[in-house]
Amino acid sequence: MQHIKFYYGLMSAAVVYFFYHFIFEHSTSVYIVFLALYMLFLMVVPFMRKITNANLVVTNIIFTSLYMIVLNQFFYNISLMTGIILLVVTSLIIFVAHMMYEDINTIYRLNKRIDDDEFIDHLTQLGNVKSLDKLVDDHFENDDTLSLLLIDIDSFKSYNDKHSYDSGDKIIRQMASLLKNYVPTGGHLFRNSGEEFAMIIPNLSFDKTVRLGEAIRNSVEYSKFHINEIDTVNATVSVGVGYKDTTGATKRDLLKEAEGALFEAKKLGQNRVMFAPIG
C-alpha cells in the first residue's frame, strides 16, 4: 500500500499545483521549489507513528510556511492574506486527500476480506474447504499420486461444553500450529470445518503417508493445549488416510476413501490412524 500512498501524494500535489497556477499564476521556478519541498513532505509522512488528519495538517502548515519563506527570500513578497489563503486551502486539500485515501483503503480492505473469505479460514488462516477442493483438482491434473489425511479432533464438543467456545477456538488454533510442523515439502494444510483438518501431499508413497499420519497422531497425544493462560488439556486426533494414483482415480474416490477411513477410526475408539489397503 505504500506505493498507493505515494501516488495519492502526487495527486494532492497536482491539485495544489493547479490551484497555485490558476489563482496566483506563479512562474515555473516557483513550482520547482514547491515540488522539491513537497517531495520532502512525502518522505517525512511515512515516519509518523500514526498518520492522522491533525498531524498531517500540522505538517502541511510547516511545509507551506517554509514554502512561503523561500518565495519571500528568492522570488517576491507574499501578502499576509495570500499566506493565510495558502495555509487554509492547502490544509483543506491535505485533509480531503487523507479522508479519500482512508475511504479507499477501507474499501480495499473490505474487498480483500471478501475475497479471502472465499478461500481462507480466518480462525487459523489456513485454506478452507473451497481452497482444498481447488487444490485437489490441480494436483489430479499435474501429479502422479496424491495423499489425503483427514485429521479430526476427538470428542471436541466436550471441550466447548466443559470450558467454553473460546477455549475450543484456542485448541483449534494450537492444533493448526502443531500440524503445520508436519506438512512435507509440497504439501498443504487446510481446515475443512469445525474440528477437522485436511493435509494434501502430492507424490508421497503410501507407506510414508501412513507413517506421517501416525507421527501426527502420536505428537498430538503427547502435547498440551492451553485453554487459558494457566490451564492446559490433552487432546487426541483420529486420522483417515486416502491415497490414489491420479491417473486411475477421481477426486471423489480420494475423498471417499479418506472419509471412510476416518469414520472407521472414530468407530473403533478414536486416537488412531486408519487406511484402506492399496489395490
Backbone as CSV, one residue per row, in Angstrom:
resi,resn,N_x,N_y,N_z,CA_x,CA_y,CA_z,C_x,C_y,C_z
1,MET,0.811,-1.211,0.000,0.000,0.000,0.000,0.847,1.265,0.000
2,GLN,2.171,1.160,0.256,2.991,2.350,0.313,3.009,3.084,-1.026
3,HIS,3.058,2.316,-2.139,3.086,2.977,-3.443,1.784,3.699,-3.714
4,ILE,0.666,3.188,-3.156,-0.624,3.854,-3.321,-0.609,5.183,-2.586
5,LYS,-0.030,5.197,-1.365,0.079,6.442,-0.621,0.896,7.462,-1.421
6,PHE,1.982,6.997,-2.053,2.833,7.901,-2.825,2.052,8.513,-3.983
7,TYR,1.283,7.676,-4.697,0.503,8.189,-5.818,-0.539,9.202,-5.366
8,TYR,-1.173,8.929,-4.236,-2.149,9.892,-3.722,-1.469,11.186,-3.319
9,GLY,-0.225,11.076,-2.832,0.526,12.279,-2.510,0.795,13.108,-3.745
10,LEU,1.175,12.442,-4.840,1.416,13.159,-6.082,0.127,13.773,-6.625
11,MET,-0.977,13.078,-6.455,-2.257,13.625,-6.893,-2.594,14.889,-6.111
12,SER,-2.333,14.838,-4.792,-2.573,16.019,-3.969,-1.694,17.176,-4.434
13,ALA,-0.424,16.859,-4.751,0.495,17.896,-5.223,-0.012,18.509,-6.527
14,ALA,-0.546,17.670,-7.408,-1.060,18.168,-8.681,-2.239,19.117,-8.467
15,VAL,-3.112,18.777,-7.532,-4.260,19.645,-7.233,-3.780,20.998,-6.731
16,VAL,-2.810,20.944,-5.789,-2.272,22.195,-5.258,-1.569,22.979,-6.361
17,TYR,-0.852,22.282,-7.235,-0.143,22.923,-8.343,-1.115,23.724,-9.205
18,PHE,-2.210,23.093,-9.610,-3.177,23.793,-10.461,-3.856,24.943,-9.719
19,PHE,-4.038,24.737,-8.417,-4.616,25.826,-7.615,-3.691,27.040,-7.665
20,TYR,-2.405,26.799,-7.430,-1.440,27.904,-7.474,-1.400,28.543,-8.866
21,HIS,-1.420,27.709,-9.875,-1.266,28.202,-11.241,-2.433,29.103,-11.653
22,PHE,-3.644,28.639,-11.431,-4.808,29.388,-11.902,-5.186,30.560,-10.992
23,ILE,-4.843,30.471,-9.711,-5.208,31.547,-8.797,-4.092,32.586,-8.681
24,PHE,-2.847,32.083,-8.532,-1.754,33.011,-8.282,-0.834,33.214,-9.485
25,GLU,-0.916,32.348,-10.507,-0.135,32.466,-11.722,1.355,32.607,-11.425
26,HIS,1.878,31.665,-10.647,3.290,31.674,-10.313,4.128,31.234,-11.516
27,SER,5.402,31.565,-11.468,6.324,31.162,-12.527,6.731,29.702,-12.347
28,THR,7.372,29.129,-13.384,7.775,27.727,-13.353,8.778,27.447,-12.241
29,SER,9.691,28.367,-11.992,10.696,28.165,-10.945,10.066,27.995,-9.572
30,VAL,8.941,28.669,-9.358,8.231,28.535,-8.084,7.684,27.122,-7.930
31,TYR,7.210,26.553,-9.033,6.683,25.189,-8.980,7.788,24.175,-8.686
32,ILE,8.981,24.448,-9.188,10.105,23.551,-8.911,10.421,23.550,-7.421
33,VAL,10.404,24.729,-6.821,10.618,24.824,-5.372,9.508,24.093,-4.640
34,PHE,8.270,24.323,-5.108,7.131,23.659,-4.473,7.266,22.137,-4.547
35,LEU,7.624,21.608,-5.720,7.741,20.172,-5.902,8.847,19.590,-5.019
36,ALA,9.972,20.298,-4.914,11.077,19.822,-4.075,10.654,19.730,-2.614
37,LEU,9.980,20.772,-2.130,9.514,20.757,-0.741,8.439,19.692,-0.533
38,TYR,7.596,19.522,-1.550,6.517,18.536,-1.412,7.067,17.111,-1.390
39,MET,8.101,16.843,-2.163,8.720,15.526,-2.125,9.333,15.274,-0.749
40,LEU,9.902,16.333,-0.147,10.430,16.213,1.213,9.292,15.894,2.179
41,PHE,8.175,16.544,1.982,6.983,16.299,2.799,6.540,14.844,2.694
42,LEU,6.533,14.307,1.479,6.112,12.917,1.281,7.075,11.935,1.944
43,MET,8.355,12.303,2.013,9.330,11.422,2.654,9.212,11.451,4.168
44,VAL,8.715,12.561,4.715,8.565,12.686,6.166,7.334,11.934,6.665
45,VAL,6.252,11.972,5.907,4.972,11.394,6.345,5.077,9.929,6.775
46,PRO,5.775,9.045,6.015,5.834,7.629,6.432,6.483,7.400,7.786
47,PHE,7.277,8.370,8.283,7.947,8.194,9.564,7.079,8.614,10.745
48,MET,5.895,9.127,10.460,4.974,9.459,11.543,4.476,8.176,12.195
49,ARG,4.428,8.141,13.511,3.965,6.941,14.214,2.524,6.615,13.850
50,LYS,1.704,7.655,13.810,0.306,7.453,13.443,-0.119,8.610,12.565
51,ILE,-0.541,8.296,11.349,-0.939,9.338,10.412,-2.402,9.694,10.660
52,THR,-2.624,10.895,11.169,-3.974,11.385,11.420,-4.177,12.690,10.670
53,ASN,-5.438,13.109,10.567,-5.723,14.390,9.921,-5.009,15.530,10.631
54,ALA,-4.966,15.468,11.978,-4.373,16.557,12.756,-2.889,16.712,12.468
55,ASN,-2.112,15.595,12.541,-0.673,15.763,12.324,-0.328,16.011,10.860
56,LEU,-1.202,15.576,9.935,-0.975,15.915,8.534,-1.171,17.411,8.295
57,VAL,-2.203,17.974,8.919,-2.464,19.407,8.771,-1.321,20.216,9.375
58,VAL,-0.850,19.788,10.556,0.276,20.490,11.195,1.510,20.424,10.296
59,THR,1.793,19.235,9.747,2.939,19.088,8.854,2.776,19.961,7.621
60,ASN,1.551,20.029,7.106,1.290,20.875,5.943,1.509,22.348,6.258
61,ILE,1.116,22.783,7.451,1.329,24.179,7.842,2.818,24.499,7.870
62,ILE,3.613,23.557,8.411,5.069,23.743,8.434,5.615,23.806,7.004
63,PHE,5.158,22.868,6.167,5.597,22.818,4.774,5.241,24.111,4.041
64,THR,4.006,24.555,4.165,3.558,25.758,3.465,4.286,26.996,3.972
65,SER,4.532,27.025,5.267,5.265,28.160,5.834,6.679,28.225,5.265
66,LEU,7.334,27.064,5.187,8.673,27.020,4.586,8.625,27.468,3.130
67,TYR,7.594,27.050,2.442,7.430,27.412,1.037,7.308,28.925,0.877
68,MET,6.503,29.532,1.714,6.317,30.979,1.623,7.592,31.729,2.007
69,ILE,8.357,31.193,2.970,9.635,31.824,3.347,10.595,31.821,2.163
70,VAL,10.655,30.688,1.436,11.519,30.600,0.263,11.082,31.598,-0.802
71,LEU,9.772,31.690,-1.029,9.268,32.642,-2.021,9.641,34.073,-1.646
72,ASN,9.492,34.402,-0.377,9.819,35.757,0.075,11.302,36.063,-0.072
73,GLN,12.137,35.053,0.164,13.583,35.266,0.129,14.128,35.368,-1.293
74,PHE,13.572,34.576,-2.215,14.213,34.470,-3.526,13.351,34.941,-4.711
75,PHE,12.052,35.127,-4.514,11.214,35.471,-5.664,10.472,36.785,-5.453
76,TYR,9.465,36.814,-4.634,8.707,38.041,-4.398,7.969,37.934,-3.078
77,ASN,7.525,39.058,-2.612,6.831,39.112,-1.328,5.427,38.536,-1.440
78,ILE,5.020,37.864,-0.388,3.661,37.326,-0.306,2.926,38.072,0.800
79,SER,1.756,38.587,0.471,0.983,39.338,1.464,0.459,38.399,2.538
80,LEU,0.097,38.981,3.674,-0.436,38.193,4.779,-1.699,37.448,4.361
81,MET,-2.572,38.140,3.614,-3.819,37.499,3.179,-3.543,36.306,2.263
82,THR,-2.586,36.478,1.348,-2.229,35.369,0.453,-1.684,34.195,1.255
83,GLY,-0.847,34.504,2.236,-0.306,33.441,3.083,-1.383,32.691,3.830
84,ILE,-2.364,33.420,4.360,-3.470,32.777,5.080,-4.275,31.890,4.140
85,ILE,-4.521,32.404,2.920,-5.278,31.612,1.933,-4.531,30.330,1.596
86,LEU,-3.208,30.455,1.403,-2.406,29.267,1.103,-2.493,28.240,2.222
87,LEU,-2.359,28.696,3.467,-2.412,27.776,4.603,-3.763,27.082,4.697
88,VAL,-4.827,27.858,4.539,-6.177,27.290,4.669,-6.463,26.303,3.543
89,VAL,-6.196,26.720,2.300,-6.538,25.875,1.145,-5.703,24.596,1.118
90,THR,-4.393,24.721,1.326,-3.559,23.507,1.289,-3.915,22.564,2.440
91,SER,-4.249,23.100,3.598,-4.664,22.248,4.717,-5.955,21.514,4.387
92,LEU,-6.885,22.215,3.725,-8.140,21.570,3.312,-7.873,20.468,2.292
93,ILE,-6.953,20.743,1.362,-6.633,19.736,0.341,-6.021,18.501,0.995
94,ILE,-5.086,18.706,1.923,-4.470,17.583,2.626,-5.520,16.815,3.412
95,PHE,-6.401,17.523,4.078,-7.451,16.887,4.877,-8.355,16.014,3.998
96,VAL,-8.821,16.600,2.885,-9.720,15.869,1.979,-9.001,14.687,1.341
97,ALA,-7.737,14.900,0.927,-6.981,13.809,0.293,-6.800,12.639,1.261
98,HIS,-6.511,12.955,2.533,-6.334,11.887,3.517,-7.643,11.154,3.773
99,MET,-8.756,11.888,3.843,-10.054,11.249,4.035,-10.387,10.335,2.854
100,MET,-10.073,10.811,1.642,-10.326,9.982,0.457,-9.485,8.717,0.503
101,TYR,-8.214,8.871,0.895,-7.342,7.704,0.984,-7.867,6.707,2.010
102,GLU,-8.286,7.196,3.174,-8.803,6.306,4.213,-10.042,5.568,3.724
103,ASP,-10.920,6.272,3.015,-12.139,5.631,2.493,-11.783,4.561,1.463
104,ILE,-10.873,4.897,0.562,-10.473,3.936,-0.474,-9.758,2.747,0.145
105,ASN,-8.920,3.021,1.155,-8.191,1.940,1.823,-9.151,1.018,2.566
106,THR,-10.192,1.596,3.174,-11.203,0.787,3.860,-11.934,-0.119,2.875
107,ILE,-12.294,0.449,1.726,-12.974,-0.340,0.692,-12.053,-1.461,0.198
108,TYR,-10.761,-1.132,0.028,-9.782,-2.138,-0.420,-9.700,-3.285,0.579
109,ARG,-9.628,-2.952,1.886,-9.531,-3.996,2.912,-10.791,-4.851,2.954
110,LEU,-11.954,-4.213,2.794,-13.205,-4.970,2.800,-13.284,-5.916,1.606
111,ASN,-12.885,-5.419,0.432,-12.898,-6.271,-0.762,-11.930,-7.434,-0.620
112,LYS,-10.741,-7.156,-0.034,-9.763,-8.219,0.179,-10.309,-9.243,1.163
113,ARG,-11.003,-8.754,2.211,-11.586,-9.668,3.191,-12.645,-10.560,2.537
114,ILE,-13.439,-9.967,1.655,-14.467,-10.746,0.950,-13.815,-11.810,0.071
115,ASP,-12.736,-11.408,-0.643,-12.023,-12.371,-1.494,-11.418,-13.487,-0.648
116,ASP,-10.812,-13.111,0.496,-10.188,-14.110,1.362,-11.221,-15.044,1.973
117,ASP,-12.406,-14.494,2.283,-13.446,-15.311,2.907,-13.798,-16.527,2.052
118,GLU,-13.615,-16.399,0.755,-13.992,-17.490,-0.130,-13.041,-18.674,-0.004
119,PHE,-11.770,-18.405,0.338,-10.774,-19.475,0.338,-9.979,-19.613,1.643
120,ILE,-10.164,-18.695,2.611,-9.357,-18.703,3.832,-10.235,-18.894,5.059
121,ASP,-9.777,-19.745,5.980,-10.420,-19.886,7.279,-9.782,-18.853,8.217
122,HIS,-10.568,-17.902,8.712,-9.989,-16.777,9.442,-9.572,-17.136,10.859
123,LEU,-10.059,-18.217,11.415,-9.620,-18.609,12.758,-8.181,-19.101,12.728
124,THR,-7.816,-19.873,11.708,-6.480,-20.476,11.634,-5.607,-19.888,10.532
125,GLN,-6.213,-19.110,9.631,-5.527,-18.569,8.454,-5.072,-19.668,7.493
126,LEU,-5.671,-20.851,7.621,-5.423,-21.928,6.667,-6.427,-21.826,5.529
127,GLY,-6.161,-22.553,4.450,-7.153,-22.643,3.400,-8.385,-23.363,3.905
128,ASN,-9.559,-23.031,3.346,-10.797,-23.692,3.752,-11.142,-24.808,2.764
129,VAL,-12.354,-25.322,2.872,-12.734,-26.479,2.068,-12.783,-26.134,0.572
130,LYS,-13.142,-24.886,0.239,-13.131,-24.478,-1.173,-11.708,-24.462,-1.715
131,SER,-10.796,-23.981,-0.899,-9.388,-23.970,-1.303,-8.867,-25.393,-1.468
132,LEU,-9.261,-26.286,-0.554,-8.884,-27.700,-0.641,-9.401,-28.310,-1.935
133,ASP,-10.654,-28.072,-2.236,-11.274,-28.645,-3.424,-10.543,-28.205,-4.693
134,LYS,-10.187,-26.925,-4.752,-9.489,-26.395,-5.924,-8.101,-27.006,-6.052
135,LEU,-7.392,-27.130,-4.928,-6.025,-27.658,-4.974,-6.011,-29.134,-5.356
136,VAL,-6.981,-29.896,-4.873,-7.054,-31.311,-5.250,-7.226,-31.444,-6.760
137,ASP,-8.066,-30.597,-7.333,-8.234,-30.611,-8.795,-6.908,-30.353,-9.499
138,ASP,-6.171,-29.362,-9.004,-4.881,-29.024,-9.620,-3.906,-30.195,-9.540
139,HIS,-3.859,-30.855,-8.382,-2.916,-31.970,-8.210,-3.308,-33.173,-9.067
140,PHE,-4.589,-33.398,-9.234,-5.014,-34.512,-10.078,-4.600,-34.289,-11.527
141,GLU,-4.454,-33.030,-11.908,-4.040,-32.735,-13.275,-2.527,-32.833,-13.453
142,ASN,-1.763,-32.579,-12.366,-0.319,-32.398,-12.521,0.569,-33.418,-11.818
143,ASP,0.027,-34.280,-10.952,0.870,-35.190,-10.178,0.464,-36.646,-10.395
144,ASP,1.411,-37.543,-10.108,1.178,-38.970,-10.327,0.332,-39.597,-9.227
145,THR,0.645,-39.260,-7.977,-0.137,-39.790,-6.855,-0.485,-38.647,-5.911
146,LEU,-1.505,-38.880,-5.102,-1.941,-37.848,-4.163,-2.375,-38.498,-2.858
147,SER,-1.834,-37.968,-1.747,-2.194,-38.448,-0.407,-3.107,-37.427,0.254
148,LEU,-4.096,-37.928,0.967,-5.001,-37.061,1.722,-5.131,-37.595,3.138
149,LEU,-4.809,-36.751,4.120,-5.022,-37.081,5.528,-6.160,-36.216,6.059
150,LEU,-7.213,-36.860,6.529,-8.280,-36.146,7.233,-8.020,-36.318,8.725
151,ILE,-7.857,-35.223,9.421,-7.445,-35.229,10.828,-8.536,-34.564,11.657
152,ASP,-9.176,-35.334,12.520,-10.315,-34.834,13.286,-10.012,-34.896,14.783
153,ILE,-10.231,-33.785,15.493,-10.006,-33.757,16.935,-11.086,-34.592,17.626
154,ASP,-10.666,-35.545,18.442,-11.606,-36.453,19.097,-12.389,-35.740,20.207
155,SER,-13.693,-36.069,20.267,-14.570,-35.568,21.345,-14.436,-34.063,21.533
156,PHE,-14.391,-33.349,20.444,-14.150,-31.902,20.535,-15.279,-31.175,21.246
157,LYS,-16.488,-31.626,21.090,-17.633,-30.957,21.717,-17.467,-30.867,23.229
158,SER,-16.790,-31.851,23.807,-16.621,-31.856,25.267,-15.784,-30.671,25.744
159,TYR,-14.833,-30.204,24.919,-14.023,-29.042,25.303,-14.888,-27.779,25.339
160,ASN,-15.751,-27.638,24.343,-16.645,-26.488,24.333,-17.627,-26.540,25.500
161,ASP,-18.167,-27.735,25.771,-19.158,-27.867,26.842,-18.539,-27.674,28.221
162,LYS,-17.357,-28.224,28.440,-16.722,-28.177,29.757,-16.055,-26.838,30.031
163,HIS,-15.512,-26.214,29.000,-14.772,-24.963,29.200,-15.532,-23.806,28.547
164,SER,-15.318,-23.576,27.287,-16.046,-22.516,26.572,-15.724,-22.631,25.087
165,TYR,-16.536,-21.939,24.284,-16.261,-21.948,22.849,-14.950,-21.226,22.549
166,ASP,-14.617,-20.235,23.373,-13.337,-19.543,23.199,-12.174,-20.507,23.434
167,SER,-12.317,-21.388,24.431,-11.288,-22.395,24.687,-11.177,-23.347,23.503
168,GLY,-12.318,-23.699,22.934,-12.309,-24.564,21.753,-11.580,-23.920,20.587
169,ASP,-11.792,-22.618,20.395,-11.086,-21.898,19.327,-9.582,-21.892,19.573
170,LYS,-9.192,-21.736,20.837,-7.762,-21.758,21.171,-7.141,-23.108,20.819
171,ILE,-7.861,-24.174,21.121,-7.349,-25.517,20.805,-7.196,-25.683,19.296
172,ILE,-8.173,-25.208,18.548,-8.116,-25.333,17.091,-6.920,-24.568,16.528
173,ARG,-6.684,-23.352,17.032,-5.538,-22.580,16.553,-4.218,-23.268,16.899
174,GLN,-4.132,-23.810,18.115,-2.906,-24.511,18.510,-2.714,-25.800,17.715
175,MET,-3.819,-26.468,17.431,-3.738,-27.682,16.623,-3.235,-27.342,15.220
176,ALA,-3.727,-26.235,14.664,-3.268,-25.811,13.339,-1.762,-25.555,13.349
177,SER,-1.271,-24.900,14.407,0.165,-24.627,14.511,0.969,-25.914,14.617
178,LEU,0.475,-26.873,15.386,1.166,-28.161,15.515,1.208,-28.889,14.170
179,LEU,0.078,-28.936,13.487,0.004,-29.671,12.223,0.886,-29.050,11.150
180,LYS,1.059,-27.736,11.184,1.912,-27.074,10.193,3.328,-27.634,10.221
181,ASN,3.758,-28.056,11.416,5.118,-28.593,11.550,5.300,-29.936,10.851
182,TYR,4.189,-30.570,10.480,4.266,-31.902,9.869,3.927,-31.897,8.378
183,VAL,3.727,-30.716,7.814,3.408,-30.661,6.384,4.690,-30.852,5.577
184,PRO,4.792,-31.909,4.786,6.010,-32.137,3.996,6.165,-31.084,2.899
185,THR,7.347,-31.012,2.340,7.580,-30.110,1.214,6.622,-30.429,0.074
186,GLY,5.935,-29.418,-0.395,4.958,-29.609,-1.467,3.564,-29.899,-0.966
187,GLY,3.417,-30.141,0.351,2.109,-30.437,0.928,1.379,-29.172,1.345
188,HIS,0.104,-29.329,1.675,-0.732,-28.196,2.067,-1.682,-28.631,3.176
189,LEU,-1.947,-27.695,4.091,-2.826,-27.961,5.225,-4.056,-27.072,5.138
190,PHE,-5.217,-27.654,5.468,-6.480,-26.928,5.400,-7.300,-27.193,6.660
191,ARG,-8.187,-26.268,6.948,-9.221,-26.539,7.945,-10.528,-26.702,7.182
192,ASN,-11.027,-27.927,7.192,-12.244,-28.197,6.424,-13.447,-27.490,7.019
193,SER,-13.682,-27.767,8.292,-14.800,-27.176,9.016,-14.719,-27.669,10.447
194,GLY,-15.226,-26.877,11.380,-15.242,-27.306,12.768,-13.873,-27.739,13.240
195,GLU,-13.790,-28.996,13.718,-12.539,-29.509,14.288,-11.786,-30.418,13.329
196,GLU,-12.116,-30.395,12.048,-11.466,-31.278,11.078,-10.481,-30.528,10.190
197,PHE,-9.298,-31.114,10.039,-8.258,-30.582,9.165,-7.995,-31.577,8.042
198,ALA,-7.401,-31.075,6.973,-7.018,-31.941,5.852,-5.613,-31.583,5.411
199,MET,-4.830,-32.621,5.096,-3.482,-32.416,4.593,-3.361,-33.113,3.248
200,ILE,-2.959,-32.357,2.235,-2.785,-32.876,0.884,-1.292,-32.934,0.581
201,ILE,-0.810,-34.092,0.143,0.609,-34.245,-0.199,0.727,-34.961,-1.544
202,PRO,1.298,-34.320,-2.548,1.484,-34.987,-3.839,2.746,-35.842,-3.844
203,ASN,2.675,-36.939,-4.598,3.851,-37.776,-4.878,4.593,-38.239,-3.625
204,LEU,3.835,-38.666,-2.627,4.406,-39.269,-1.424,3.954,-40.726,-1.398
205,SER,4.857,-41.642,-1.076,4.497,-43.058,-1.103,3.423,-43.369,-0.066
206,PHE,2.734,-44.471,-0.266,1.667,-44.868,0.652,2.225,-45.124,2.058
207,ASP,3.339,-45.838,2.140,3.939,-46.137,3.446,4.306,-44.865,4.196
208,LYS,4.918,-43.905,3.495,5.289,-42.644,4.140,4.058,-41.842,4.552
209,THR,2.993,-41.953,3.789,1.753,-41.258,4.146,1.195,-41.796,5.455
210,VAL,1.170,-43.122,5.583,0.672,-43.744,6.812,1.557,-43.382,8.000
211,ARG,2.879,-43.411,7.777,3.801,-43.055,8.868,3.635,-41.591,9.279
212,LEU,3.359,-40.732,8.312,3.112,-39.329,8.620,1.864,-39.185,9.480
213,GLY,0.814,-39.907,9.113,-0.413,-39.880,9.905,-0.175,-40.346,11.331
214,GLU,0.621,-41.393,11.489,0.922,-41.921,12.826,1.777,-40.929,13.622
215,ALA,2.713,-40.256,12.949,3.545,-39.264,13.631,2.696,-38.104,14.141
216,ILE,1.729,-37.690,13.346,0.821,-36.616,13.760,-0.016,-37.061,14.954
217,ARG,-0.592,-38.262,14.862,-1.421,-38.781,15.957,-0.629,-38.857,17.254
218,ASN,0.589,-39.352,17.168,1.430,-39.510,18.348,1.814,-38.155,18.949
219,SER,2.144,-37.186,18.092,2.540,-35.860,18.560,1.387,-35.168,19.281
220,VAL,0.185,-35.277,18.739,-0.974,-34.656,19.377,-1.242,-35.287,20.739
221,GLU,-1.141,-36.603,20.813,-1.439,-37.312,22.057,-0.531,-36.851,23.196
222,TYR,0.707,-36.519,22.889,1.664,-36.153,23.939,1.885,-34.636,24.043
223,SER,0.986,-33.874,23.442,1.073,-32.417,23.529,0.068,-31.874,24.538
224,LYS,0.340,-30.673,25.038,-0.579,-29.970,25.919,-1.149,-28.768,25.168
225,PHE,-2.438,-28.540,25.332,-3.109,-27.440,24.649,-3.652,-26.459,25.688
226,HIS,-3.290,-25.208,25.561,-3.697,-24.187,26.519,-5.124,-23.733,26.247
227,ILE,-5.952,-23.742,27.296,-7.306,-23.211,27.158,-7.411,-21.826,27.791
228,ASN,-6.397,-21.445,28.564,-6.251,-20.087,29.091,-4.775,-19.909,29.445
229,GLU,-4.446,-18.858,30.166,-3.040,-18.586,30.478,-2.440,-19.601,31.451
230,ILE,-3.284,-20.334,32.179,-2.793,-21.260,33.200,-3.072,-22.716,32.860
231,ASP,-4.304,-23.013,32.502,-4.764,-24.394,32.355,-4.471,-24.972,30.975
232,THR,-4.160,-26.260,30.976,-3.935,-26.993,29.727,-4.793,-28.249,29.716
233,VAL,-5.017,-28.779,28.527,-5.769,-30.025,28.373,-5.026,-30.918,27.391
234,ASN,-5.324,-32.203,27.454,-4.821,-33.156,26.473,-5.844,-33.320,25.365
235,ALA,-5.381,-33.731,24.214,-6.280,-33.979,23.085,-5.723,-35.122,22.260
236,THR,-6.595,-35.747,21.513,-6.178,-36.776,20.559,-6.871,-36.511,19.230
237,VAL,-6.349,-37.121,18.192,-6.977,-36.997,16.875,-7.134,-38.370,16.244
238,SER,-8.140,-38.484,15.414,-8.300,-39.655,14.554,-7.926,-39.230,13.141
239,VAL,-7.243,-40.121,12.426,-6.721,-39.778,11.100,-7.213,-40.795,10.081
240,GLY,-7.813,-40.297,9.027,-8.219,-41.146,7.908,-7.320,-40.880,6.719
241,VAL,-6.766,-41.941,6.132,-5.814,-41.809,5.025,-6.487,-42.155,3.705
242,GLY,-6.318,-41.262,2.752,-6.734,-41.534,1.381,-5.513,-41.475,0.490
243,TYR,-5.384,-42.427,-0.447,-4.205,-42.462,-1.313,-4.618,-42.977,-2.690
244,LYS,-4.333,-42.173,-3.715,-4.768,-42.569,-5.047,-3.717,-42.273,-6.108
245,ASP,-3.669,-43.172,-7.094,-2.951,-42.924,-8.335,-3.858,-42.017,-9.169
246,THR,-3.398,-40.799,-9.448,-4.280,-39.820,-10.089,-4.645,-40.163,-11.526
247,THR,-3.927,-41.112,-12.127,-4.277,-41.493,-13.500,-5.428,-42.489,-13.537
248,GLY,-5.714,-43.126,-12.412,-6.769,-44.140,-12.427,-7.851,-43.906,-11.412
249,ALA,-7.956,-42.685,-10.865,-8.957,-42.406,-9.850,-9.492,-40.993,-10.038
250,THR,-10.483,-40.646,-9.252,-11.065,-39.310,-9.298,-10.939,-38.652,-7.923
251,LYS,-11.191,-37.374,-7.905,-11.171,-36.640,-6.637,-12.189,-37.238,-5.675
252,ARG,-13.329,-37.620,-6.180,-14.373,-38.214,-5.341,-13.876,-39.514,-4.697
253,ASP,-13.137,-40.317,-5.465,-12.587,-41.567,-4.925,-11.661,-41.288,-3.750
254,LEU,-10.796,-40.282,-3.901,-9.825,-39.942,-2.855,-10.542,-39.484,-1.579
255,LEU,-11.494,-38.589,-1.724,-12.215,-38.064,-0.563,-13.038,-39.157,0.111
256,LYS,-13.676,-39.981,-0.694,-14.494,-41.060,-0.138,-13.644,-42.046,0.650
257,GLU,-12.461,-42.349,0.149,-11.575,-43.291,0.842,-11.110,-42.714,2.179
258,ALA,-10.704,-41.439,2.173,-10.233,-40.798,3.413,-11.368,-40.653,4.416
259,GLU,-12.540,-40.282,3.958,-13.692,-40.129,4.857,-14.096,-41.464,5.458
260,GLY,-14.064,-42.523,4.647,-14.393,-43.847,5.154,-13.391,-44.320,6.196
261,ALA,-12.116,-44.032,5.967,-11.079,-44.415,6.925,-11.234,-43.635,8.222
262,LEU,-11.552,-42.351,8.119,-11.752,-41.536,9.323,-12.953,-42.045,10.114
263,PHE,-14.007,-42.402,9.431,-15.199,-42.938,10.107,-14.850,-44.209,10.877
264,GLU,-14.056,-45.075,10.264,-13.656,-46.310,10.939,-12.788,-46.025,12.156
265,ALA,-11.900,-45.038,12.041,-11.038,-44.669,13.168,-11.878,-44.192,14.346
266,LYS,-12.909,-43.416,14.074,-13.805,-42.940,15.131,-14.595,-44.105,15.722
267,LYS,-15.064,-44.957,14.856,-15.898,-46.086,15.263,-15.135,-47.068,16.146
268,LEU,-13.846,-47.237,15.871,-13.039,-48.220,16.594,-12.398,-47.676,17.875
269,GLY,-12.752,-46.452,18.261,-12.279,-45.952,19.551,-11.506,-44.658,19.521
270,GLN,-11.326,-44.061,18.349,-10.618,-42.783,18.228,-9.115,-42.934,18.501
271,ASN,-8.384,-41.836,18.359,-6.944,-41.797,18.589,-6.223,-42.900,17.818
272,ARG,-6.505,-42.975,16.531,-5.858,-43.993,15.703,-5.837,-43.537,14.246
273,VAL,-4.985,-44.192,13.471,-4.859,-43.920,12.041,-5.428,-45.108,11.285
274,MET,-6.364,-44.827,10.366,-6.964,-45.893,9.575,-6.765,-45.619,8.100
275,PHE,-6.651,-46.698,7.311,-6.454,-46.548,5.864,-6.969,-47.796,5.175
276,ALA,-7.254,-47.644,3.901,-7.683,-48.767,3.082,-6.458,-49.375,2.417
277,PRO,-6.386,-50.686,2.300,-5.242,-51.308,1.625,-5.145,-50.858,0.174
278,ILE,-3.930,-50.812,-0.336,-3.751,-50.471,-1.741,-4.300,-51.599,-2.609
279,GLY,-4.975,-51.197,-3.665,-5.452,-52.235,-4.548,-6.737,-51.833,-5.227
